[in-house]
């Protein structure tokens, strides 16, 4: 019974770790995409760069 409790606890810890890592990864990706979009926006709307 005690072993099952430890197993569940470890499982929950791993799950939380995985979710946090996934969240961090998602935030990084979204920031990169937003930066790219902003860069394109600036390049497109800036008169010096406008072709």
GIMO-V714747 format. One record per residue. PSI is psi in radians with two decimals (none if undefined). Layout:
[[PSI] [PSI]]
This chain:
[[-0.76] [-0.65] [-0.74] [-0.75] [-0.79] [-0.78] [-0.83] [-0.75] [-0.81] [-0.77] [-0.80] [-0.76] [-0.82] [-0.75] [-0.81] [-0.74] [-0.82] [-0.79] [-0.77] [-0.74] [-0.77] [-0.75] [-0.80] [-0.80] [-0.81] [-0.75] [-0.77] [-0.84] [-0.82] [-0.68] [-0.76] [-0.80] [-0.74] [-0.69] [-0.75] [-0.76] [-0.80] [-0.77] [-0.83] [-0.70] [-0.85] [-0.80] [-0.69] [-0.71] [-0.16] [2.22] [-0.58] [-0.57] [-0.16] [2.19] [none]]
